[in-house]
Amino acid sequence: MANIHSIVLDETKKDHDYVVSLRRYLHTHPELSKSEFNTAKTIESELDKIGVSHKRVGETGVFAEINGEKQGNRVIALRADIDALPIQEENNCDYKSVNPGVMHACGHDAHAASLIGVARLLTKLKKEWGGSVRLCFQQAEEVGYGGRMFVKEGCLEGADRTFGFHTSPSYPTGVILAQEGPINASVDWFRITVHGKSAHITKPTLGVDSLLVASKIVEALHKFVPKSEELKDRFLIGIGKLEAGTTYNIIAEKAVMEGTVRAFDEVVRKQIKELIELTANSIASTFKATVSYEWRDNTSVLSNDSKATKEAQKVARELFGEDKVVTDSIPPFTGDDMADFINAVPGTYLFIGSHNEQIPQTGVAQHNCNFDIDEDVLNTSVALTTCYAIDYLSGLLD
C-alpha cells in the first residue's frame, strides 16, 4: 500500500492551497457553539462541489458519507469539530476574524478544512478503496453538545472505527501524538448555591453569612487536589466564579460559585462529585447555612482504543517516519467530546503539532487571543487521515 501513500502525499500537496484557503475563510468567519450556520452552509457547499450528499445533524452539524468502488463492508467515521470561541482576536493577519468577540482560537477551522480536504481526496481516489467513510462535521464541541447529537441521531450505527485529530501548539509542526488510553479528561461543570440569611453587617448574630461559607468551601475543595502523577489518581477541582451579596454593609444572603471537575477515571470522577457535595454540606451545616447543586456532564474521559491507536501509529510511521510519532505523554486536563464517538465505536484521537518556531503565534496556547497555526500542519492532517481511512477499510492494519 506504499503506492497509495505516495499518491495521497502527492495529491495532498497539490490540494494544499485549497485547504489553506478554506481554513482561512473559516477563520475569518468564526461562529460560536450551536450557531455555526454559515460554517455548516460552507461545508455543505464544498461537499456539493465534489458530489457528496449530506444532511444536517441538529441545526448546525453536517453529516456525509462516501462509498469506495472496491469491494468492502467496513465503515469508518471521521470527525472534525467546527465551532469557535467567545474571544476577541488580536492577531494582525489577512484572515483575522471579522466577527467581533468571536475567534477560532482552538484550531477547529483547521480541523473542518482538513476533513473537506480528506473528502476531496477520498472522492478522487474512490477506485482505490472499498467500504464507507462517514464525515462528521460536529458542532458545539466547546460546550460538550455536538458529539452526543451525532451519536443520538444514529450517525455511528454500524461503524467499525472512529478517528479524529486536534492541532497542538505543544509539538513542532508535523509531530504526531498517538497515545493509547486516556488522552483527555472528563469535564463536569457545577454550580453550588449557598443559602444564608441577610442582616446588617453590624449585627452578625442575626444573619448567616453565605459569602463566608462559600469561601470556606472554596478553600476546602482546593485542598483535595492530589499531588500524585499516577493517571488514575489525577483529578482537578477548579472554581472560577464566585458571586455574593448586594452591598458592602449587608451580610450576603446568597453566594453562588461555578467550577469544574476533571478526571481521567470514571470511578474517580463519581467519587469527586460525591466528595464535593459532602464537603459543602458539612461546612454549610457548621454555619447553619444550606446548599443546593447543579451539575452538567460536558464530556466523558477520552480514552483511545489500544488497537485503533496502534493502527494509527503504524500509518503515521510509514508516512512520516518514526521520529515524527510520539506515543507517551502526560495528558492535560482539557476535555473533548470526541469521547462520545469513541465510547460509541472504538477509535483514536491524535494530536498533530502545529508550532513553527519561526512563527511565534503558532506556539501560543489554545483559547488565547493570539493563537494561530502553522498551516503546513494541514498537509499532515489531510494525508494522515486519508491514509488511515483507506488502510483501515482495505484491511491492511489487521
C-alpha atoms as one frame of an Amber mdcrd trajectory, in Angstrom:
protein
   0.000   0.000   0.000   3.052   2.214  -0.075   1.988   3.291  -3.548  -1.333
   4.689  -2.345   0.522   6.504   0.436   2.728   8.186  -2.158  -0.288   9.110
  -4.235  -2.056  10.601  -1.213   1.008  12.602  -0.203   1.356  13.991  -3.722
  -2.339  14.824  -4.017  -2.317  16.438  -0.587   0.477  18.786  -1.628  -1.373
  19.664  -4.832  -4.504  20.476  -2.836  -2.712  22.377  -0.074  -3.515  25.871
  -1.330  -7.203  24.986  -1.498  -7.270  23.633   2.066  -5.371  26.688   3.336
  -7.816  28.995   1.578 -10.802  27.217   3.123  -9.194  27.259   6.553  -8.590
  30.989   6.269 -12.174  31.630   5.182 -13.457  29.710   8.202 -11.007  31.537
  10.457 -12.231  34.876   9.138 -15.870  33.928   9.760 -15.938  32.079  13.118
 -19.180  31.148  14.829 -19.948  30.141  18.402 -21.228  26.758  19.552 -24.723
  25.912  18.295 -24.622  28.951  15.979 -22.381  27.594  13.219 -24.934  28.331
  10.484 -22.621  29.895   7.894 -19.937  27.330   8.702 -22.385  24.498   8.029
 -23.510  26.094   4.758 -19.884  26.495   3.691 -19.155  22.833   4.425 -22.270
  21.766   2.512 -21.286  23.922  -0.445 -17.838  22.325  -0.604 -19.366  18.841
  -0.389 -21.766  19.737  -3.199 -18.816  20.685  -5.404 -17.370  17.179  -5.115
 -20.732  15.452  -5.425 -21.095  14.205  -1.863 -24.623  14.216  -0.433 -25.115
  15.379   3.125 -27.616  16.051   5.882 -27.824  18.212   8.976 -27.329  16.813
  12.455 -29.231  19.108  14.750 -29.271  22.635  13.384 -25.601  23.115  12.555
 -23.831  19.751  12.378 -23.176  18.225   8.941 -23.014  14.512   8.133 -21.943
  12.967   4.823 -20.937   9.561   3.518 -18.604   8.462   0.721 -18.550   4.907
  -0.624 -15.496   3.394  -2.276 -15.725   1.461  -5.524 -13.796  -1.649  -4.441
 -15.462  -4.463  -2.571 -15.603  -3.921   1.173 -18.062  -3.591   4.015 -16.091
  -1.775   6.682 -17.219   1.629   7.902 -15.087   4.362   9.454 -16.361   7.656
  10.880 -14.057  10.681  10.630 -14.833  13.614  12.897 -13.935  17.311  12.850
 -15.289  19.932  15.248 -16.314  23.276  13.735 -17.183  25.814  16.468 -15.223
  28.864  17.626 -14.768  30.655  20.954 -16.016  33.916  22.554 -12.609  35.619
  22.245 -11.634  38.863  20.530  -8.813  38.082  18.107  -5.687  40.220  18.467
  -3.678  38.784  15.568  -2.870  41.091  12.682  -3.246  38.820   9.674  -5.141
  38.852   6.391  -7.578  36.262   7.710  -8.302  37.881  11.083 -11.819  37.298
  12.425 -14.412  39.784  11.192 -16.908  38.716  13.846 -16.407  40.869  16.968
 -15.691  38.839  20.086 -15.561  35.521  18.230 -12.391  33.677  17.199 -11.135
  30.296  16.067  -8.693  30.147  18.954  -8.590  26.356  19.179  -7.904  25.174
  15.637 -11.371  23.939  14.701 -11.144  25.882  11.442  -8.135  23.720  10.541
  -9.987  20.554  11.538 -13.003  21.344   9.360 -10.903  22.410   6.373  -8.773
  19.266   6.708 -11.805  16.997   6.650 -13.059  18.681   3.489  -9.597  18.083
   2.030  -9.889  14.429   3.038 -13.314  14.207   1.396 -11.860  15.608  -1.838
  -9.035  13.042  -1.865 -11.240  10.082  -0.945 -13.658  11.021  -3.710 -10.861
  11.405  -6.229  -9.389   8.023  -5.205 -12.654   6.068  -4.884 -11.376   3.325
  -7.212  -8.563   2.586  -4.745 -10.664   1.593  -1.761 -13.890  -0.098  -0.654
 -16.306   0.286   2.219 -17.706   3.523   3.556 -16.336   6.713   5.081 -18.649
   8.842   7.202 -17.768  12.501   7.579 -18.900  14.109  10.817 -18.564  17.890
  10.941 -19.516  18.261  14.566 -20.927  21.400  16.101 -20.568  22.704  19.658
 -17.533  20.819  20.924 -16.664  23.687  23.234 -19.859  23.208  25.246 -19.979
  19.407  25.182 -23.034  19.146  22.956 -22.392  18.064  19.374 -20.795  14.658
  19.943 -23.883  13.333  21.667 -26.057  14.709  18.876 -24.197  12.626  16.288
 -24.481   9.506  18.432 -28.145  10.150  19.227 -29.068  10.582  15.574 -27.512
   7.249  14.631 -24.580   8.589  12.617 -22.243   5.988  14.128 -24.546   2.961
  13.966 -22.846   0.108  12.158 -19.462   1.855  12.101 -16.306  -0.123  12.912
 -13.902   2.712  13.683 -13.867   6.365  14.671 -10.976   8.729  14.032 -10.184
  12.359  14.713  -7.328  14.728  15.428  -6.561  18.063  17.058  -3.838  20.545
  16.159  -1.435  21.212  19.024   0.906  24.151  19.735   2.738  21.893  22.189
   4.516  19.985  19.399   6.546  21.045  16.359   4.638  21.067  13.094   4.022
  17.558  11.823   4.885  15.690  15.018   2.055  13.299  15.859   0.997  12.224
  19.353  -0.737   8.855  19.065  -1.181   7.576  22.600  -3.180   4.633  23.893
  -5.572   5.047  26.808  -6.750   8.289  28.441  -5.670  11.341  26.465  -8.199
  13.936  27.676 -10.014  14.324  30.984 -13.707  14.152  31.737 -15.337  17.557
  32.136 -18.100  18.351  34.632 -19.491  21.822  35.281 -21.071  22.563  38.636
 -22.825  25.396  40.419 -23.084  25.468  44.203 -25.506  27.913  45.766 -25.088
  28.720  49.438 -28.278  29.895  51.135 -27.771  32.039  54.217 -29.669  34.854
  55.905 -29.202  38.577  55.371 -28.743  41.068  58.205 -26.907  44.319  58.771
 -23.170  43.813  58.865 -23.083  45.271  62.404 -25.392  42.510  63.702 -23.730
  39.311  62.546 -25.572  37.095  65.048 -28.837  37.867  63.265 -27.603  36.627
  59.887 -25.930  33.657  58.216 -23.049  34.799  56.029 -23.243  32.885  52.755
 -20.080  34.586  51.474 -18.066  33.323  54.428 -19.466  29.818  53.943 -18.689
  29.895  50.231 -15.094  30.980  50.862 -14.647  28.102  53.331 -15.992  25.680
  50.707 -13.617  27.020  48.037 -10.654  26.718  50.381 -11.579  23.186  51.426
 -12.098  21.906  47.888  -8.732  23.160  46.671  -7.001  21.156  49.401  -8.309
  17.906  47.924  -6.430  18.114  44.615  -3.759  15.373  44.784  -0.081  15.746
  44.036   0.187  12.238  42.529   1.215  11.934  38.876  -0.371   8.494  38.521
  -3.043   8.830  35.890  -5.807   7.027  37.740  -5.305   9.294  40.758  -5.105
  12.598  38.892  -8.058  14.906  39.156  -8.690  18.616  39.356 -11.284  20.769
  41.085 -11.349  24.343  39.864 -13.665  27.185  40.866 -13.548  30.131  38.526
 -16.527  32.214  39.611 -17.960  33.366  42.939 -20.708  35.922  43.355 -22.308
  37.031  46.619 -24.056  39.890  48.335 -25.832  43.074  47.326 -23.862  45.836
  49.030 -20.930  46.457  51.345 -22.772  46.585  54.673 -25.285  43.736  54.366
 -24.497  40.111  55.164 -24.820  38.141  51.949 -27.972  36.045  51.874 -26.831
  34.025  48.886 -23.495  33.070  47.332 -23.107  31.262  44.023 -19.929  29.594
  42.793 -19.244  27.845  39.499 -16.469  25.404  38.812 -15.330  22.262  37.082
 -14.146  18.764  37.906 -11.650  16.991  35.650 -10.606  13.346  35.980  -9.052
  10.502  33.980 -11.055   7.709  35.575 -14.847   7.453  35.625 -14.907   5.930
  39.118 -12.742   8.767  40.486 -14.973  11.233  38.655 -18.046   9.951  40.516
 -16.209   9.905  43.850 -15.095  13.537  43.478 -18.651  14.672  42.796 -19.792
  12.944  45.986 -16.848  14.412  47.932 -17.699  17.950  46.815 -21.299  17.671
  47.970 -20.351  16.014  51.253 -17.772  18.726  51.982 -20.055  21.621  51.088
 -22.925  20.173  53.119 -20.700  19.710  56.149 -19.281  23.246  56.037 -22.665
  24.814  55.439 -24.269  22.999  58.344 -21.499  24.224  60.665 -22.572  27.800
  59.915 -26.314  26.979  59.799 -26.495  27.575  56.065 -27.816  25.258  53.372
 -26.544  24.450  49.882 -28.047  23.374  46.572 -26.317  21.970  43.491 -26.473
  21.941  39.723 -24.287  19.574  37.668 -23.693  19.271  33.927 -21.813  16.383
  32.359 -19.968  18.010  29.429 -17.934  15.011  28.348 -16.529  11.697  29.492
 -12.898  10.684  29.761 -11.464  10.463  26.241  -9.661   7.136  26.181  -8.082
   5.934  22.942  -8.757   2.356  21.931  -5.487   0.415  22.021  -5.915  -1.417
  18.705  -7.095   1.663  16.808  -4.206   3.711  18.181  -1.624   1.111  17.176
  -3.137   1.166  13.686  -2.772   4.947  13.517   0.804   4.764  14.799   1.661
   2.329  12.003   0.226   4.605   9.313   1.906   7.688  10.771   5.312   5.995
  10.889   5.007   4.770   7.306   4.007   8.222   6.091   6.301  10.482   8.085
   8.921   8.372   9.855   9.497   7.040  13.344  10.873  10.338  14.627   7.571
  12.103  13.938   5.471   9.812  16.141   5.161  10.269  19.915   3.368   7.581
  21.898   3.725   8.750  25.501   2.849  11.991  27.263   1.191  13.287  30.427
  -2.390  14.003  29.321  -3.678  17.514  30.000  -6.839  18.232  31.974  -8.562
  19.537  28.862 -11.619  17.689  27.602 -13.063  16.892  24.184 -16.373  15.310
  23.246 -14.659  13.124  20.678 -15.029  10.897  23.744 -18.667  10.368  22.747
 -17.584   8.990  19.382 -15.006   6.615  20.862 -17.378   5.482  23.607 -19.864
   4.518  20.885 -17.363   2.974  18.421 -13.704   2.055  19.087 -11.388   4.723
  17.763  -8.478   7.027  18.344  -7.866  10.758  18.658  -4.472  12.126  17.700
  -2.713  15.431  18.336  -0.721  16.908  15.465   1.912  19.547  16.154   1.267
  22.985  14.635   4.108  25.016  16.207   6.688  26.600  13.922   9.409  28.402
  15.880   9.735  30.927  13.067   6.078  31.946  13.553   5.719  32.985  17.231
   1.921  32.929  17.427   1.866  29.237  16.441   3.332  28.459  19.851   0.644
  30.384  21.721  -1.677  28.250  23.831  -5.168  27.480  22.633  -8.031  29.693
  23.831  -5.747  32.709  23.560  -6.420  35.858  21.522  -3.119  35.412  19.638
  -3.492  31.722  18.824  -2.668  30.581  15.290  -1.316  27.514  13.495   1.474
  26.756  11.076  -0.624  25.894   8.031   1.867  23.227   6.969   0.099  21.083
   9.578  -2.753  20.771   7.088  -0.581  18.575   4.860  -0.006  16.209   7.771
  -3.622  16.119   8.922  -5.109  15.545   5.462  -2.617  12.866   4.398  -2.712
  11.002   7.711  -6.498  10.961   7.958  -6.913   9.893   4.331  -4.331   7.105
   4.533  -5.619   5.804   7.847  -9.135   5.580   6.421  -8.012   3.813   3.236
  -5.660   1.430   5.048  -8.265   0.509   7.650 -11.022  -0.022   5.106  -8.663
  -2.132   2.984  -7.824  -4.434   5.898  -4.147  -3.515   5.805  -3.945  -2.736
   9.514  -5.283  -6.054  10.833
